[in-house]
Amino acid sequence: MELKRVVVTGLGAVTPLGLTAEETWKNMLAGVSGADTIKQFDASRYKTTFACEVKDFDPSVWIDRKEVRKMDKFCQFAMASAAMAIEDSAMNLDTVDKDRIGVIFGVGIGGLRTMQEELEYYTEHRDTPKFGPFFIPKMIGDIAPGQISIKYGFHGPNYATTSACASSSNALADAFNLIRLGKANVIVSGGAEAVITDPGLGGFCSMHAVSTRNDEPQKASRPFSASRDGFVMGEGASCLILEELEHAKARGAKIYCEMVGAGLSADAYHITASHPEGLGAKLVMSEALKDAEMKPEDIDYINVHGTSTPVGDISEAKAIKDLFGEWAYKLNISSTKSMTGHLLGAAGAIEAMACVKAVQEDIVPPTINHEDGDEDPEIDYKMNFTFNKAQKRTVRAALSNTFGFGGHNACVIFKKYVG
């Protein structure tokens, strides 16, 4: 069968860099760090005391006040980002066929804050155990797409994807495939996460996965630098409106770019570490290129997973060099996690948004915090990691990598729309 074409017609975001997609993108290009000392709770007891938190978020701007209390923070972020993306798409919700509109969101962990609060209450009232009636529906990850569909009356495919830090790239891949197979006209797709909590921070600290650069939190996320010592936790949500091309054209929608490929693979190696030679990363990029019917030299920008961990950055750099060959020295590479922190299940969505904007505006956001001489002997710095400053260039196509605990790998590709 002939596959349908899929385009991006709306964007929304709530991130440590801003409360909209445009504000987030502006601060990415400016090289702003979203990291600071944690404000949501007292983190002084932990080895790491900072993270990339969302600032000044008021859920009541996007959600009825009576409904806010029924939602964990990750769901509030999802609802806000979806509302912005739907508004940006300029869909007329009175005339579109809502049976043909779906919602697929990636959520890596879900309502960890709700779980903590409920268990703390239970511990204090053990003799007369009592749990809140919204405990389960606030905690479960799939409630985010569920709540979005309920608000707008979208009856199409509706579910959450969970593959750790690859979750929202998996969501986008599924949405892309369902649309091009003719199963939906539009899918509201993205990711959300909000686990900057005692158990979230404590768990990652116990794994020695997060940076401990407490004296300089804004400089802590430093992908591909020799002095990197772990990732920085982030939170937020991002949403893309993926739409079948003819449906978008029929309603006169603005088109940001076209989504053309997605790849999925597994490292099958370790529960947390990536394969040291980047075999899963190389395979997932190869599969995405094959799906898009593109060659390595068709890609001008890679938004890398680039978490700032000692092992992960090396394996991803090796995978890019192995797959792209000489072209690895001519394309641009950057990790926007150096600014947003690692949004875990929401990472793929916010980084896909960055790829969409890079393709639209022909500019590559930087990898910040690299200092002269701070070079790892296992990384080939002849590759253009776009350190510290955004770089203007024609971006015909952009590829986004996300890799999750458990060895889950997902890759998506966006290119300029040509009618």
Solvent accessible surface area in square Angstrom, and as a share of the most:
residue,aa,sasa,rsa
1,M,175,0.78
2,E,158,0.71
3,L,80,0.40
4,K,90,0.38
5,R,96,0.35
6,V,1,0.00
7,V,0,0.00
8,V,0,0.00
9,T,0,0.00
10,G,0,0.00
11,L,8,0.04
12,G,1,0.01
13,A,0,0.00
14,V,1,0.00
15,T,1,0.01
16,P,8,0.05
17,L,7,0.04
18,G,9,0.08
19,L,56,0.28
20,T,55,0.32
21,A,9,0.07
22,E,99,0.44
23,E,79,0.36
24,T,0,0.00
25,W,5,0.02
26,K,145,0.62
27,N,34,0.17
28,M,0,0.00
29,L,44,0.22
30,A,75,0.58
31,G,20,0.20
32,V,62,0.35
33,S,27,0.17
34,G,4,0.03
35,A,6,0.05
36,D,57,0.30
37,T,70,0.41
38,I,10,0.05
39,K,147,0.62
40,Q,56,0.25
41,F,40,0.17
42,D,92,0.48
43,A,6,0.05
44,S,81,0.53
45,R,169,0.62
46,Y,52,0.20
47,K,131,0.55
48,T,4,0.02
49,T,30,0.18
50,F,3,0.01
51,A,1,0.01
52,C,3,0.02
53,E,12,0.05
54,V,15,0.09
55,K,85,0.36
56,D,133,0.69
57,F,36,0.15
58,D,66,0.34
59,P,27,0.17
60,S,28,0.18
61,V,101,0.58
62,W,71,0.25
63,I,9,0.05
64,D,91,0.47
65,R,182,0.67
66,K,154,0.65
67,E,62,0.28
68,V,28,0.16
69,R,157,0.57
70,K,56,0.24
71,M,9,0.04
72,D,4,0.02
73,K,41,0.18
74,F,0,0.00
75,C,1,0.00
76,Q,23,0.10
77,F,0,0.00
78,A,0,0.00
79,M,9,0.04
80,A,0,0.00
81,S,0,0.00
82,A,0,0.00
83,A,10,0.08
84,M,17,0.08
85,A,0,0.00
86,I,9,0.05
87,E,128,0.57
88,D,43,0.22
89,S,2,0.01
90,A,82,0.63
91,M,16,0.07
92,N,80,0.41
93,L,46,0.23
94,D,138,0.71
95,T,104,0.60
96,V,25,0.14
97,D,76,0.39
98,K,62,0.26
99,D,94,0.49
100,R,76,0.28
101,I,1,0.01
102,G,0,0.00
103,V,0,0.00
104,I,0,0.00
105,F,0,0.00
106,G,0,0.00
107,V,2,0.01
108,G,15,0.15
109,I,85,0.43
110,G,0,0.00
111,G,1,0.01
112,L,37,0.19
113,R,54,0.20
114,T,5,0.03
115,M,63,0.28
116,Q,37,0.16
117,E,92,0.41
118,E,28,0.12
119,L,82,0.41
120,E,88,0.39
121,Y,94,0.36
122,Y,62,0.24
123,T,76,0.44
124,E,131,0.59
125,H,68,0.30
126,R,143,0.52
127,D,140,0.73
128,T,102,0.59
129,P,81,0.51
130,K,131,0.55
131,F,86,0.36
132,G,27,0.26
133,P,118,0.74
134,F,61,0.26
135,F,25,0.10
136,I,95,0.48
137,P,51,0.32
138,K,37,0.16
139,M,43,0.19
140,I,60,0.31
141,G,20,0.19
142,D,73,0.38
143,I,31,0.16
144,A,0,0.00
145,P,0,0.00
146,G,16,0.15
147,Q,28,0.12
148,I,0,0.00
149,S,16,0.10
150,I,132,0.67
151,K,94,0.40
152,Y,33,0.12
153,G,25,0.24
154,F,8,0.03
155,H,135,0.60
156,G,12,0.11
157,P,39,0.24
158,N,58,0.30
159,Y,81,0.31
160,A,27,0.21
161,T,16,0.09
162,T,96,0.56
163,S,13,0.08
164,A,27,0.21
165,C,12,0.07
166,A,0,0.00
167,S,0,0.00
168,S,0,0.00
169,S,0,0.00
170,N,27,0.14
171,A,0,0.00
172,L,0,0.00
173,A,1,0.01
174,D,41,0.21
175,A,0,0.00
176,F,4,0.02
177,N,49,0.25
178,L,39,0.20
179,I,0,0.00
180,R,29,0.11
181,L,74,0.37
182,G,19,0.19
183,K,122,0.52
184,A,1,0.01
185,N,28,0.15
186,V,0,0.00
187,I,0,0.00
188,V,0,0.00
189,S,0,0.00
190,G,0,0.00
191,G,0,0.00
192,A,0,0.00
193,E,0,0.00
194,A,0,0.00
195,V,0,0.00
196,I,0,0.00
197,T,2,0.01
198,D,30,0.16
199,P,57,0.36
200,G,5,0.05
201,L,0,0.00
202,G,18,0.18
203,G,32,0.31
204,F,22,0.09
205,C,14,0.08
206,S,85,0.55
207,M,81,0.36
208,H,138,0.62
209,A,16,0.12
210,V,7,0.04
211,S,0,0.00
212,T,70,0.41
213,R,55,0.20
214,N,60,0.31
215,D,122,0.63
216,E,64,0.29
217,P,14,0.09
218,Q,80,0.35
219,K,91,0.39
220,A,0,0.00
221,S,6,0.04
222,R,4,0.02
223,P,1,0.00
224,F,0,0.00
225,S,0,0.00
226,A,49,0.38
227,S,46,0.29
228,R,15,0.05
229,D,54,0.28
230,G,2,0.02
231,F,9,0.04
232,V,3,0.02
233,M,2,0.01
234,G,0,0.00
235,E,0,0.00
236,G,0,0.00
237,A,0,0.00
238,S,0,0.00
239,C,0,0.00
240,L,0,0.00
241,I,0,0.00
242,L,0,0.00
243,E,0,0.00
244,E,19,0.08
245,L,7,0.03
246,E,100,0.45
247,H,41,0.18
248,A,0,0.00
249,K,99,0.42
250,A,93,0.72
251,R,68,0.25
252,G,65,0.62
253,A,17,0.13
254,K,99,0.42
255,I,42,0.21
256,Y,26,0.10
257,C,0,0.00
258,E,9,0.04
259,M,2,0.01
260,V,21,0.12
261,G,0,0.00
262,A,13,0.10
263,G,3,0.03
264,L,89,0.44
265,S,20,0.13
266,A,63,0.49
267,D,18,0.09
268,A,100,0.77
269,Y,111,0.42
270,H,90,0.40
271,I,134,0.68
272,T,49,0.29
273,A,36,0.28
274,S,28,0.18
275,H,34,0.15
276,P,55,0.35
277,E,86,0.39
278,G,3,0.02
279,L,103,0.51
280,G,3,0.03
281,A,8,0.07
282,K,74,0.31
283,L,88,0.44
284,V,0,0.00
285,M,0,0.00
286,S,35,0.23
287,E,58,0.26
288,A,0,0.00
289,L,7,0.03
290,K,136,0.58
291,D,46,0.24
292,A,15,0.12
293,E,161,0.72
294,M,30,0.13
295,K,113,0.48
296,P,37,0.23
297,E,73,0.33
298,D,35,0.18
299,I,0,0.00
300,D,3,0.02
301,Y,0,0.00
302,I,0,0.00
303,N,0,0.00
304,V,0,0.00
305,H,19,0.09
306,G,1,0.01
307,T,11,0.07
308,S,0,0.00
309,T,30,0.17
310,P,72,0.45
311,V,79,0.46
312,G,22,0.21
313,D,0,0.00
314,I,23,0.12
315,S,3,0.02
316,E,3,0.01
317,A,4,0.03
318,K,61,0.26
319,A,0,0.00
320,I,0,0.00
321,K,82,0.35
322,D,84,0.44
323,L,35,0.18
324,F,8,0.03
325,G,34,0.32
326,E,132,0.59
327,W,55,0.19
328,A,0,0.00
329,Y,65,0.25
330,K,123,0.52
331,L,0,0.00
332,N,0,0.00
333,I,0,0.00
334,S,0,0.00
335,S,0,0.00
336,T,1,0.01
337,K,2,0.01
338,S,2,0.01
339,M,0,0.00
340,T,1,0.01
341,G,1,0.01
342,H,5,0.02
343,L,1,0.01
344,L,7,0.03
345,G,0,0.00
346,A,0,0.00
347,A,0,0.00
348,G,0,0.00
349,A,0,0.00
350,I,0,0.00
351,E,2,0.01
352,A,0,0.00
353,M,0,0.00
354,A,0,0.00
355,C,0,0.00
356,V,0,0.00
357,K,6,0.02
358,A,0,0.00
359,V,1,0.00
360,Q,81,0.36
361,E,66,0.29
362,D,40,0.21
363,I,27,0.13
364,V,0,0.00
365,P,0,0.00
366,P,1,0.00
367,T,0,0.00
368,I,14,0.07
369,N,23,0.12
370,H,21,0.09
371,E,88,0.39
372,D,153,0.80
373,G,71,0.69
374,D,19,0.10
375,E,89,0.40
376,D,17,0.09
377,P,132,0.83
378,E,104,0.47
379,I,10,0.05
380,D,34,0.17
381,Y,52,0.20
382,K,164,0.70
383,M,5,0.02
384,N,46,0.23
385,F,4,0.02
386,T,6,0.04
387,F,52,0.21
388,N,69,0.35
389,K,164,0.70
390,A,32,0.24
391,Q,70,0.31
392,K,138,0.58
393,R,58,0.21
394,T,83,0.48
395,V,0,0.00
396,R,101,0.37
397,A,1,0.01
398,A,0,0.00
399,L,0,0.00
400,S,0,0.00
401,N,0,0.00
402,T,0,0.00
403,F,23,0.09
404,G,10,0.09
405,F,71,0.29
406,G,40,0.38
407,G,6,0.06
408,H,74,0.33
409,N,6,0.03
410,A,1,0.00
411,C,0,0.00
412,V,0,0.00
413,I,0,0.00
414,F,0,0.00
415,K,73,0.31
416,K,64,0.27
417,Y,63,0.24
418,V,108,0.62
419,G,82,0.79
